[in-house]
Amino acid sequence: MLGALDRRDRPPEEGAAAGLQGFAVDKTFLSSLKGILLETELDFLRCISAIIIFLVVSFAAVTSRDGAAIAAFVFGIILVSVFAYDAFKIYRTEIVPRATQGDQQ
C-alpha cells in the first residue's frame, strides 16, 4: 500500500505513457527475425481464420434460400477467395523463403 502512495506523490515520469512501460512495443524484437516471423504467422493465421468464419457464415446464410441469403452467400464466397489469395501470397512470399534460408544455414 505504501508503494502505491509513493508513486502517486511523485511527479509524472517522461510523458503520460510512463505507467504503461510493460505494455510498450519492443521495436528491437519486432525488427528481429523472431519478431518478423511472429508478425507473418499472425497475419497468415488471420487469413485462415477469416476463411473459416466466412465459409461457415456463408453456408449458414444460404440455407434459408431467400434472395438476400443467396447474395450473402455469393459475397461470402468472394471474400473467402480474396482471403485465400492473401494467405497464398503471404505463404509464398514470406514463409517459404525463410524456411529455405533456415535449411541452407
All heavy atoms as an XYZ file, in Angstrom:
801
protein
N       0.818     -1.184      0.000
C       0.000      0.000      0.000
C       0.867      1.256      0.000
O       0.539      2.224     -0.620
C      -0.927     -0.047      1.208
C      -1.918      1.057      1.226
S      -3.167      0.669      0.013
C      -4.337      1.903      0.382
N       1.974      1.205      0.704
C       2.852      2.363      0.740
C       3.495      2.613     -0.616
O       3.742      3.751     -0.986
C       3.925      2.177      1.803
C       3.434      2.208      3.264
C       4.592      1.920      4.191
C       2.787      3.535      3.576
N       3.749      1.554     -1.368
C       4.341      1.734     -2.689
C       3.428      2.508     -3.616
O       3.860      3.348     -4.398
N       2.125      2.260     -3.541
C       1.168      2.973     -4.374
C       1.102      4.443     -3.975
O       0.988      5.325     -4.818
C      -0.211      2.325     -4.267
N       1.175      4.726     -2.679
C       1.143      6.118     -2.240
C       2.402      6.854     -2.672
O       2.353      8.027     -3.046
C       0.991      6.185     -0.719
C      -0.365      5.751     -0.163
C      -0.326      5.741      1.359
C      -1.454      6.670     -0.664
N       3.550      6.182     -2.611
C       4.795      6.817     -3.026
C       4.769      7.153     -4.515
O       5.227      8.211     -4.932
C       5.978      5.912     -2.724
C       6.224      5.789     -1.225
O       5.769      6.663     -0.471
O       6.878      4.803     -0.842
N       4.244      6.259     -5.318
C       4.167      6.527     -6.762
C       3.216      7.669     -7.064
O       3.430      8.434     -7.992
C       3.716      5.281     -7.518
C       4.835      4.324     -7.804
C       4.321      3.223     -8.626
N       3.303      2.538     -7.817
C       3.031      1.262     -7.876
N       3.636      0.508     -8.728
N       2.134      0.713     -7.097
N       2.150      7.768     -6.316
C       1.160      8.809     -6.561
C       1.715     10.180     -6.208
O       1.367     11.180     -6.825
C      -0.097      8.512     -5.755
C      -1.260      9.380     -6.123
C      -2.497      8.963     -5.419
N      -2.235      8.712     -3.999
C      -3.088      8.171     -3.182
N      -4.269      7.805     -3.622
N      -2.798      7.977     -1.910
N       2.584     10.254     -5.217
C       3.128     11.537     -4.775
C       4.270     12.033     -5.662
O       4.573     13.214     -5.671
C       3.628     11.431     -3.332
C       2.474     11.213     -2.360
O       1.335     11.586     -2.721
O       2.714     10.655     -1.276
N       4.886     11.148     -6.413
C       5.993     11.542     -7.283
C       5.473     12.264     -8.523
O       4.371     12.004     -8.987
C       6.788     10.321     -7.735
C       7.697      9.783     -6.662
C       8.577      8.710     -7.196
N       7.753      7.501     -7.329
C       8.072      6.443     -8.037
N       9.182      6.419     -8.725
N       7.297      5.398     -8.094
N       6.284     13.132     -9.118
C       5.868     13.783    -10.366
C       5.827     12.751    -11.502
O       6.528     11.734    -11.466
C       6.958     14.832    -10.611
C       8.115     14.384     -9.802
C       7.572     13.598     -8.653
N       5.016     12.977    -12.522
C       4.928     12.015    -13.629
C       6.253     11.889    -14.366
O       6.974     12.864    -14.548
C       3.848     12.596    -14.533
C       3.666     13.999    -14.106
C       4.155     14.120    -12.714
N       6.560     10.673    -14.769
C       7.814     10.408    -15.467
C       7.605     10.580    -16.966
O       6.642     10.112    -17.508
C       8.271      8.977    -15.193
C       8.463      8.675    -13.732
C       8.724      7.202    -13.530
O       9.313      6.575    -14.428
O       8.323      6.679    -12.497
N       8.459     11.244    -17.620
C       8.543     11.433    -19.063
C       7.309     10.981    -19.832
O       7.257      9.903    -20.405
C       9.761     10.700    -19.602
C      11.047     11.219    -19.022
C      12.222     10.505    -19.631
O      12.077      9.919    -20.702
O      13.288     10.547    -19.022
N       6.320     11.791    -19.905
C       5.149     11.506    -20.721
C       4.062     10.769    -19.971
O       4.265     10.257    -18.873
N       2.908     10.729    -20.580
C       1.745     10.112    -19.939
C       1.805      8.593    -19.962
O       1.171      7.937    -19.158
C       0.480     10.594    -20.630
N       2.540      8.011    -20.875
C       2.571      6.556    -21.019
C       3.641      5.897    -20.165
O       3.929      4.727    -20.343
C       2.782      6.194    -22.477
N       4.214      6.605    -19.239
C       5.277      6.028    -18.419
C       4.752      4.899    -17.539
O       5.482      3.973    -17.221
C       5.931      7.110    -17.571
N       3.493      4.957    -17.131
C       2.923      3.903    -16.302
C       2.654      2.634    -17.083
O       2.426      1.579    -16.517
N       2.682      2.716    -18.402
C       2.407      1.559    -19.249
C       3.677      0.980    -19.859
O       3.657      0.444    -20.952
C       1.436      1.960    -20.377
C       0.074      2.481    -19.939
C      -0.713      2.936    -21.144
C      -0.682      1.404    -19.198
N       4.773      1.063    -19.156
C       6.036      0.598    -19.704
C       6.021     -0.890    -20.005
O       6.669     -1.341    -20.932
C       7.177      0.931    -18.749
C       7.497      2.398    -18.712
C       8.584      2.700    -17.706
O       8.952      1.862    -16.900
N       9.088      3.924    -17.738
N       5.267     -1.672    -19.260
C       5.186     -3.108    -19.517
C       4.435     -3.436    -20.785
O       4.572     -4.510    -21.346
N       3.632     -2.494    -21.276
C       2.837     -2.733    -22.464
C       3.403     -2.061    -23.705
O       2.768     -2.047    -24.747
C       1.403     -2.240    -22.246
C       0.707     -2.979    -21.145
C       0.486     -2.372    -19.933
C       0.284     -4.267    -21.328
C      -0.152     -3.042    -18.915
C      -0.346     -4.958    -20.316
C      -0.568     -4.342    -19.105
N       4.562     -1.457    -23.598
C       5.169     -0.774    -24.731
C       5.628     -1.786    -25.773
O       5.991     -2.918    -25.462
C       6.347      0.070    -24.266
N       5.599     -1.392    -27.025
C       6.026     -2.254    -28.111
C       7.544     -2.265    -28.158
O       8.181     -1.212    -28.162
C       5.458     -1.743    -29.455
C       5.963     -2.573    -30.611
C       3.950     -1.748    -29.430
N       8.107     -3.439    -28.174
C       9.557     -3.594    -28.241
C       9.965     -3.610    -29.707
O       9.834     -4.618    -30.387
C       9.975     -4.881    -27.540
C      11.469     -5.011    -27.441
O      12.177     -4.025    -27.730
O      11.939     -6.099    -27.069
N      10.440     -2.481    -30.191
C      10.762     -2.366    -31.613
C      11.978     -3.188    -32.003
O      12.094     -3.617    -33.136
C      10.948     -0.902    -31.977
C       9.657     -0.132    -31.877
C       9.819      1.309    -32.244
C       8.478      1.998    -32.069
N       8.551      3.415    -32.302
N      12.870     -3.442    -31.064
C      14.028     -4.277    -31.394
C      13.594     -5.725    -31.608
O      14.117     -6.400    -32.479
C      15.090     -4.215    -30.285
O      14.504     -4.613    -29.048
C      15.644     -2.810    -30.161
N      12.583     -6.185    -30.825
C      12.081     -7.542    -31.027
C      11.337     -7.657    -32.357
O      11.494     -8.633    -33.086
C      11.157     -7.962    -29.881
C      10.488     -9.291    -30.116
C      11.209    -10.464    -30.032
C       9.155     -9.362    -30.456
C      10.616    -11.690    -30.265
C       8.541    -10.583    -30.692
C       9.276    -11.746    -30.591
N      10.515     -6.648    -32.668
C       9.747     -6.716    -33.912
C      10.632     -6.646    -35.150
O      10.270     -7.156    -36.196
C       8.700     -5.599    -33.941
C       7.552     -5.762    -32.960
C       6.613     -4.576    -33.052
C       6.795     -7.056    -33.201
N      11.795     -6.022    -35.035
C      12.695     -5.960    -36.184
C      13.628     -7.166    -36.253
O      14.297     -7.372    -37.261
C      13.509     -4.673    -36.151
O      14.298     -4.642    -34.999
N      13.650     -7.984    -35.199
C      14.482     -9.191    -35.232
C      13.790    -10.278    -36.056
O      12.637    -10.150    -36.447
C      14.738     -9.696    -33.813
O      13.543    -10.219    -33.266
N      14.491    -11.353    -36.302
C      13.954    -12.446    -37.120
C      12.739    -13.080    -36.460
O      11.730    -13.352    -37.116
C      15.031    -13.500    -37.369
C      14.594    -14.705    -38.220
C      14.200    -14.239    -39.615
C      15.693    -15.735    -38.283
N      12.792    -13.288    -35.145
C      11.649    -13.877    -34.439
C      10.428    -12.973    -34.501
O       9.303    -13.440    -34.658
C      12.003    -14.162    -32.987
C      12.912    -15.327    -32.800
C      13.144    -15.572    -31.324
C      14.067    -16.735    -31.101
N      14.287    -16.988    -29.673
N      10.618    -11.676    -34.382
C       9.508    -10.731    -34.452
C       8.870    -10.694    -35.819
O       7.649    -10.635    -35.959
N       9.698    -10.742    -36.853
C       9.172    -10.751    -38.224
C       8.406    -12.037    -38.489
O       7.328    -12.019    -39.087
C      10.323    -10.558    -39.233
C      10.914     -9.155    -39.086
C       9.850    -10.784    -40.656
C      12.195     -8.947    -39.848
N       8.932    -13.160    -38.026
C       8.225    -14.428    -38.201
C       6.912    -14.443    -37.435
O       5.897    -14.949    -37.929
C       9.105    -15.595    -37.757
C      10.234    -15.966    -38.708
C      11.083    -17.062    -38.091
C       9.695    -16.409    -40.044
N       6.904    -13.887    -36.229
C       5.679    -13.825    -35.443
C       4.619    -12.992    -36.154
O       3.456    -13.392    -36.246
C       5.959    -13.245    -34.060
C       4.746    -13.046    -33.165
C       4.185    -14.412    -32.758
C       5.104    -12.229    -31.962
N       5.019    -11.854    -36.685
C       4.088    -10.987    -37.403
C       3.548    -11.676    -38.648
O       2.356    -11.613    -38.948
C       4.786     -9.686    -37.765
C       3.900     -8.678    -38.432
C       4.641     -7.406    -38.758
O       5.760     -7.192    -38.267
O       4.084     -6.622    -39.535
N       4.402    -12.369    -39.368
C       3.981    -13.082    -40.568
C       3.032    -14.216    -40.231
O       2.000    -14.392    -40.894
C       5.212    -13.638    -41.310
O       6.086    -12.551    -41.625
C       4.823    -14.362    -42.562
N       3.353    -14.982    -39.202
C       2.493    -16.102    -38.823
C       1.135    -15.618    -38.340
O       0.109    -16.221    -38.641
C       3.173    -16.943    -37.749
C       4.368    -17.701    -38.272
C       5.199    -18.324    -37.172
O       4.876    -18.106    -35.990
O       6.180    -19.007    -37.488
N       1.104    -14.507    -37.603
C      -0.176    -13.978    -37.137
C      -1.017    -13.469    -38.301
O      -2.237    -13.636    -38.313
C       0.053    -12.870    -36.112
C       0.567    -13.322    -34.753
C       0.812    -12.118    -33.862
C      -0.389    -14.293    -34.105
N      -0.373    -12.848    -39.283
C      -1.094    -12.381    -40.460
C      -1.648    -13.563    -41.253
O      -2.777    -13.527    -41.740
C      -0.163    -11.534    -41.323
C      -0.913    -10.668    -42.305
O      -2.071    -10.321    -42.018
O      -0.326    -10.307    -43.341
N      -0.877    -14.615    -41.366
C      -1.322    -15.821    -42.068
C      -2.489    -16.476    -41.333
O      -3.480    -16.872    -41.946
C      -0.148    -16.799    -42.203
C      -0.468    -18.021    -42.990
C      -0.631    -17.953    -44.358
C      -0.592    -19.247    -42.371
C      -0.927    -19.089    -45.092
C      -0.885    -20.379    -43.088
C      -1.049    -20.303    -44.454
N      -2.398    -16.560    -40.005
C      -3.485    -17.135    -39.219
C      -4.748    -16.279    -39.289
O      -5.865    -16.804    -39.244
C      -3.052    -17.322    -37.768
C      -2.053    -18.448    -37.539
C      -1.626    -18.463    -36.087
C      -2.655    -19.782    -37.921
N      -4.587    -14.963    -39.410
C      -5.738    -14.074    -39.586
C      -6.480    -14.415    -40.865
O      -7.711    -14.504    -40.882
C      -5.288    -12.616    -39.619
C      -6.409    -11.634    -39.905
C      -5.870    -10.256    -40.263
N      -4.895    -10.256    -41.323
C      -5.195    -10.197    -42.628
N      -6.444    -10.184    -43.010
N      -4.238    -10.176    -43.520
N      -5.751    -14.650    -41.930
C      -6.374    -15.016    -43.206
C      -7.081    -16.363    -43.113
O      -8.214    -16.507    -43.591
C      -5.329    -15.054    -44.310
S      -4.703    -13.446    -44.763
N      -6.452    -17.336    -42.513
C      -7.048    -18.670    -42.407
C      -8.303    -18.635    -41.542
O      -9.329    -19.239    -41.893
C      -6.016    -19.673    -41.846
C      -4.811    -19.782    -42.787
C      -6.643    -21.022    -41.607
C      -5.147    -20.239    -44.185
N      -8.271    -17.915    -40.421
C      -9.463    -17.843    -39.572
C     -10.590    -17.091    -40.261
O     -11.757    -17.451    -40.107
C      -9.126    -17.202    -38.232
O      -8.692    -15.868    -38.412
N     -10.270    -16.059    -41.043
C     -11.308    -15.344    -41.794
C     -11.932    -16.254    -42.843
O     -13.155    -16.208    -43.060
C     -10.717    -14.104    -42.453
N     -11.143    -17.086    -43.482
C     -11.678    -18.031    -44.465
C     -12.667    -18.977    -43.798
O     -13.776    -19.203    -44.305
C     -10.526    -18.814    -45.139
C      -9.740    -17.899    -46.069
C     -11.053    -20.026    -45.889
C      -8.467    -18.504    -46.583
N     -12.293    -19.523    -42.671
C     -13.172    -20.473    -41.973
C     -14.460    -19.791    -41.526
O     -15.563    -20.321    -41.729
C     -12.424    -21.102    -40.782
C     -11.290    -21.992    -41.292
C     -13.373    -21.893    -39.896
C     -10.328    -22.445    -40.216
N     -14.350    -18.597    -40.944
C     -15.532    -17.896    -40.453
C     -16.470    -17.537    -41.603
O     -17.687    -17.750    -41.520
C     -15.118    -16.645    -39.657
C     -14.469    -17.064    -38.346
C     -16.305    -15.722    -39.403
C     -13.800    -15.933    -37.603
N     -15.934    -17.003    -42.690
C     -16.793    -16.618    -43.808
C     -17.423    -17.825    -44.490
O     -18.562    -17.746    -44.958
C     -16.023    -15.770    -44.826
C     -15.971    -14.317    -44.462
C     -14.779    -13.709    -44.147
C     -17.126    -13.556    -44.427
C     -14.731    -12.379    -43.800
C     -17.091    -12.216    -44.084
C     -15.881    -11.627    -43.774
N     -16.717    -18.935    -44.544
C     -17.326    -20.143    -45.116
C     -18.499    -20.623    -44.271
O     -19.566    -20.953    -44.805
C     -16.288    -21.254    -45.249
C     -15.471    -21.267    -46.525
C     -14.435    -22.383    -46.472
C     -16.336    -21.412    -47.741
N     -18.309    -20.671    -42.967
C     -19.380    -21.136    -42.084
C     -20.588    -20.198    -42.167
O     -21.733    -20.651    -42.306
C     -18.861    -21.256    -40.632
C     -20.002    -21.451    -39.654
C     -17.863    -22.388    -40.529
N     -20.354    -18.897    -42.115
C     -21.457    -17.935    -42.173
C     -22.141    -17.968    -43.530
O     -23.371    -17.888    -43.614
C     -20.946    -16.519    -41.824
C     -21.992    -15.464    -42.111
C     -20.510    -16.458    -40.377
N     -21.377    -18.123    -44.593
C     -21.976    -18.165    -45.927
C     -22.868    -19.386    -46.094
O     -23.986    -19.273    -46.625
C     -20.883    -18.171    -47.001
O     -20.155    -16.979    -46.958
N     -22.408    -20.540    -45.662
C     -23.226    -21.740    -45.793
C     -24.422    -21.714    -44.846
O     -25.482    -22.253    -45.175
C     -22.390    -23.004    -45.584
C     -21.572    -23.346    -46.796
C     -20.186    -23.284    -46.744
C     -22.173    -23.707    -47.988
C     -19.431    -23.586    -47.862
C     -21.424    -24.011    -49.102
C     -20.047    -23.948    -49.045
N     -24.273    -21.069    -43.707
C     -25.414    -20.927    -42.801
C     -26.449    -19.973    -43.390
O     -27.655    -20.181    -43.228
C     -24.949    -20.436    -41.441
N     -26.010    -18.939    -44.089
C     -26.939    -17.971    -44.669
C     -27.702    -18.553    -45.855
O     -28.873    -18.244    -46.054
C     -26.180    -16.722    -45.102
N     -27.068    -19.395    -46.631
C     -27.717    -19.896    -47.843
C     -28.779    -20.947    -47.535
O     -29.594    -21.266    -48.396
C     -26.654    -20.416    -48.844
C     -26.216    -21.823    -48.506
C     -27.159    -20.332    -50.270
N     -28.833    -21.445    -46.329
C     -29.832    -22.462    -46.005
C     -31.248    -21.910    -45.966
O     -32.208    -22.664    -46.099
C     -29.521    -23.115    -44.638
O     -29.466    -22.101    -43.643
C     -28.210    -23.876    -44.697
N     -31.410    -20.579    -45.806
C     -32.764    -20.014    -45.754
C     -33.357    -19.815    -47.151
O     -34.550    -19.605    -47.272
C     -32.758    -18.695    -44.990
O     -32.081    -17.713    -45.731
N     -32.566    -19.840    -48.185
C     -32.994    -19.755    -49.585
C     -33.726    -18.467    -49.946
O     -34.510    -18.442    -50.882
C     -33.865    -20.950    -49.943
C     -33.207    -22.275    -49.663
C     -33.120    -23.062    -50.913
N     -32.658    -24.403    -50.593
C     -31.600    -24.927    -51.142
N     -30.922    -24.248    -52.013
N     -31.211    -26.130    -50.834
N     -33.505    -17.394    -49.226
C     -34.037    -16.079    -49.610
C     -33.100    -15.441    -50.623
O     -31.955    -15.868    -50.794
C     -34.132    -15.165    -48.380
C     -35.198    -15.600    -47.408
O     -36.135    -16.305    -47.843
O     -35.096    -15.231    -46.223
N     -33.588    -14.401    -51.286
C     -32.744    -13.695    -52.246
C     -31.554    -13.038    -51.580
O     -30.438    -13.061    -52.092
N     -31.799    -12.435    -50.410
C     -30.707    -11.781    -49.691
C     -29.710    -12.802    -49.159
O     -28.509    -12.536    -49.098
C     -31.266    -10.946    -48.547
N     -30.188    -13.980    -48.786
C     -29.293    -15.014    -48.269
C     -28.387    -15.535    -49.376
O     -27.200    -15.803    -49.135
C     -30.097    -16.148    -47.658
N     -28.918    -15.644    -50.576
C     -28.085    -16.101    -51.703
C     -27.049    -15.035    -52.048
O     -25.890    -15.357    -52.342
C     -28.979    -16.458    -52.899
C     -29.831    -17.676    -52.533
C     -28.154    -16.730    -54.144
C     -30.882    -18.028    -53.543
N     -27.447    -13.759    -51.977
C     -26.485    -12.681    -52.221
C     -25.394    -12.684    -51.148
O     -24.213    -12.460    -51.447
C     -27.200    -11.338    -52.241
N     -25.783    -12.936    -49.885
C     -24.796    -13.020    -48.810
C     -23.849    -14.190    -49.033
O     -22.649    -14.092    -48.757
C     -25.502    -13.147    -47.465
N     -24.364    -15.302    -49.536
C     -23.525    -16.462    -49.830
C     -22.504    -16.132    -50.917
O     -21.311    -16.441    -50.774
C     -24.394    -17.641    -50.270
C     -23.615    -18.835    -50.726
C     -22.953    -19.633    -49.811
C     -23.528    -19.145    -52.067
C     -22.228    -20.725    -50.222
C     -22.799    -20.239    -52.497
C     -22.147    -21.026    -51.569
N     -22.962    -15.480    -51.980
C     -22.046    -15.118    -53.075
C     -20.988    -14.136    -52.576
O     -19.793    -14.283    -52.887
C     -22.839    -14.542    -54.268
C     -21.910    -13.970    -55.316
C     -23.734    -15.605    -54.870
N     -21.412    -13.137    -51.805
C     -20.464    -12.175    -51.254
C     -19.467    -12.869    -50.321
O     -18.268    -12.572    -50.338
C     -21.214    -11.076    -50.509
C     -20.332     -9.987    -49.992
C     -19.687     -9.124    -50.855
C     -20.141     -9.826    -48.626
C     -18.863     -8.121    -50.376
C     -19.317     -8.830    -48.137
C     -18.682     -7.972    -49.017
N     -19.942    -13.819    -49.522
C     -19.049    -14.566    -48.636
C     -18.039    -15.391    -49.398
O     -16.869    -15.460    -49.016
N     -18.477    -16.018    -50.492
C     -17.546    -16.809    -51.312
C     -16.499    -15.905    -51.964
O     -15.313    -16.270    -52.056
C     -18.331    -17.634    -52.360
C     -19.217    -18.656    -51.660
C     -17.410    -18.299    -53.356
C     -18.474    -19.654    -50.796
N     -16.909    -14.713    -52.385
C     -15.937    -13.767    -52.952
C     -14.915    -13.362    -51.889
O     -13.704    -13.331    -52.152
C     -16.666    -12.537    -53.536
C     -17.436    -12.932    -54.785
C     -15.674    -11.421    -53.852
C     -18.367    -11.864    -55.298
N     -15.379    -13.088    -50.669
C     -14.451    -12.739    -49.589
C     -13.525    -13.897    -49.234
O     -12.341    -13.690    -48.948
C     -15.225    -12.290    -48.352
C     -15.817    -10.892    -48.417
C     -16.637    -10.603    -47.176
C     -14.731     -9.859    -48.583
N     -14.054    -15.115    -49.258
C     -13.212    -16.286    -48.993
C     -12.108    -16.385    -50.032
O     -10.950    -16.663    -49.704
C     -14.071    -17.568    -48.947
C     -13.217    -18.813    -49.073
C     -14.882    -17.605    -47.674
N     -12.452    -16.127    -51.296
C     -11.424    -16.212    -52.339
C     -10.378    -15.111    -52.166
O      -9.182    -15.337    -52.392
C     -12.057    -16.156    -53.728
O     -12.695    -14.912    -53.926
N     -10.796    -13.923    -51.740
C      -9.832    -12.839    -51.507
C      -8.896    -13.189    -50.347
O      -7.676    -13.022    -50.456
C     -10.572    -11.506    -51.237
C      -9.627    -10.441    -50.704
C     -11.263    -11.015    -52.492
N      -9.452    -13.697    -49.255
C      -8.609    -14.081    -48.118
C      -7.721    -15.278    -48.460
O      -6.590    -15.367    -47.980
C      -9.462    -14.382    -46.888
C      -9.879    -13.154    -46.132
C     -11.214    -12.797    -46.039
C      -8.951    -12.355    -45.509
C     -11.603    -11.672    -45.346
C      -9.322    -11.225    -44.811
C     -10.652    -10.882    -44.732
N      -8.212    -16.197    -49.272
C      -7.383    -17.336    -49.682
C      -6.207    -16.863    -50.536
O      -5.077    -17.346    -50.388
C      -8.228    -18.352    -50.439
N      -6.462    -15.908    -51.434
C      -5.381    -15.357    -52.248
C      -4.363    -14.633    -51.371
O      -3.152    -14.767    -51.576
C      -5.953    -14.407    -53.303
C      -4.897    -13.761    -54.160
C      -4.217    -14.499    -55.123
C      -4.559    -12.425    -53.990
C      -3.234    -13.915    -55.902
C      -3.588    -11.832    -54.761
C      -2.923    -12.577    -55.710
O      -1.955    -11.998    -56.472
N      -4.856    -13.876    -50.378
C      -3.959    -13.172    -49.458
C      -3.112    -14.163    -48.669
O      -1.900    -13.974    -48.512
C      -4.772    -12.286    -48.525
C      -3.912    -11.355    -47.689
O      -2.781    -11.048    -48.102
O      -4.388    -10.936    -46.625
N      -3.726    -15.232    -48.184
C      -2.976    -16.254    -47.442
C      -1.938    -16.924    -48.341
O      -0.809    -17.187    -47.906
C      -3.930    -17.294    -46.875
N      -2.305    -17.183    -49.589
C      -1.364    -17.788    -50.535
C      -0.171    -16.873    -50.786
O       0.982    -17.323    -50.784
C      -2.087    -18.104    -51.846
C      -1.177    -18.549    -52.948
C      -0.593    -19.800    -52.916
C      -0.908    -17.709    -54.011
C       0.250    -20.217    -53.935
C      -0.068    -18.110    -55.032
C       0.513    -19.364    -54.992
N      -0.439    -15.572    -50.971
C       0.656    -14.634    -51.223
C       1.554    -14.491    -49.992
O       2.779    -14.412    -50.115
C       0.097    -13.257    -51.622
C      -0.570    -13.248    -52.980
C       0.363    -13.606    -54.086
C       1.237    -12.467    -54.450
N       2.119    -12.710    -55.585
N       0.956    -14.470    -48.798
C       1.760    -14.388    -47.573
C       2.625    -15.636    -47.436
O       3.814    -15.550    -47.135
C       0.852    -14.213    -46.340
C       0.218    -12.836    -46.344
C       1.629    -14.431    -45.051
C      -0.869    -12.679    -45.322
N       2.038    -16.792    -47.675
C       2.790    -18.039    -47.560
C       3.930    -18.075    -48.558
O       5.054    -18.445    -48.225
C       1.851    -19.229    -47.778
C       2.546    -20.554    -47.691
C       2.916    -21.080    -46.465
C       2.851    -21.274    -48.836
C       3.577    -22.293    -46.379
C       3.500    -22.482    -48.761
C       3.866    -22.990    -47.539
O       4.519    -24.180    -47.461
N       3.646    -17.681    -49.769
C       4.646    -17.786    -50.831
C       5.775    -16.768    -50.698
O       6.938    -17.070    -50.986
C       3.959    -17.603    -52.171
C       4.607    -18.380    -53.225
C       3.758    -18.573    -54.420
N       4.697    -18.737    -55.505
C       4.576    -18.215    -56.680
N       3.514    -17.538    -56.964
N       5.483    -18.391    -57.578
N       5.439    -15.546    -50.280
C       6.472    -14.502    -50.254
C       7.195    -14.388    -48.922
O       8.340    -13.942    -48.898
C       5.868    -13.127    -50.586
O       4.842    -12.823    -49.641
C       5.311    -13.102    -51.978
N       6.562    -14.777    -47.815
C       7.186    -14.526    -46.521
C       7.540    -15.781    -45.735
O       8.535    -15.800    -45.040
C       6.276    -13.632    -45.675
C       6.107    -12.265    -46.290
C       5.262    -11.342    -45.441
O       5.009    -11.679    -44.277
O       4.870    -10.292    -45.949
N       6.748    -16.820    -45.845
C       7.009    -18.006    -45.023
C       7.959    -18.976    -45.716
O       8.915    -19.460    -45.112
C       5.682    -18.686    -44.635
C       4.885    -17.749    -43.735
C       5.931    -20.012    -43.946
C       3.532    -18.258    -43.336
N       7.737    -19.269    -46.980
C       8.568    -20.246    -47.700
C      10.013    -19.786    -47.850
O      10.926    -20.567    -47.589
C       7.935    -20.590    -49.064
C       8.872    -21.417    -49.913
C       6.629    -21.330    -48.860
N      10.306    -18.519    -48.249
C      11.725    -18.125    -48.364
C      12.485    -18.223    -47.044
O      13.651    -18.587    -47.033
C      11.655    -16.673    -48.836
C      10.363    -16.563    -49.526
C       9.430    -17.474    -48.772
N      11.843    -17.931    -45.927
C      12.532    -18.014    -44.641
C      12.805    -19.466    -44.266
O      13.788    -19.783    -43.638
C      11.712    -17.333    -43.565
C      11.744    -15.838    -43.721
C      11.232    -15.149    -42.478
N      11.323    -13.722    -42.660
C      10.320    -12.953    -43.050
N       9.155    -13.473    -43.312
N      10.496    -11.663    -43.194
N      11.915    -20.361    -44.661
C      12.132    -21.777    -44.364
C      13.312    -22.315    -45.181
O      14.116    -23.079    -44.688
C      10.882    -22.577    -44.663
N      13.437    -21.886    -46.425
C      14.549    -22.348    -47.249
C      15.862    -21.712    -46.797
O      16.906    -22.320    -46.897
C      14.306    -22.042    -48.742
O      14.095    -20.642    -48.911
C      13.108    -22.820    -49.254
N      15.823    -20.486    -46.283
C      17.027    -19.858    -45.762
C      17.514    -20.574    -44.507
O      18.711    -20.739    -44.303
C      16.770    -18.392    -45.421
C      16.619    -17.499    -46.620
C      16.225    -16.085    -46.235
O      16.053    -15.778    -45.053
N      16.065    -15.231    -47.221
N      16.590    -21.058    -43.698
C      16.957    -21.801    -42.493
C      17.576    -23.143    -42.834
O      18.435    -23.635    -42.133
N      17.147    -23.766    -43.944
C      17.699    -25.046    -44.360
C      19.121    -24.896    -44.888
O      19.958    -25.783    -44.730
C      16.831    -25.684    -45.453
C      15.465    -26.116    -44.925
O      15.350    -26.254    -43.692
O      14.551    -26.287    -45.743
N      19.427    -23.750    -45.496
C      20.750    -23.543    -46.072
C      21.794    -23.267    -44.998
O      22.964    -23.495    -45.190
C      20.707    -22.376    -47.066
C      19.895    -22.710    -48.299
C      19.743    -21.480    -49.202
O      20.181    -20.395    -48.855
N      19.127    -21.679    -50.342
N      21.390    -22.736    -43.862
C      22.369    -22.366    -42.820
C      22.758    -23.531    -42.018
O      22.742    -24.466    -41.719
C      21.786    -21.310    -41.908
C      21.611    -20.017    -42.634
C      20.943    -18.961    -41.724
O      20.541    -19.268    -40.606
N      20.824    -17.765    -42.222
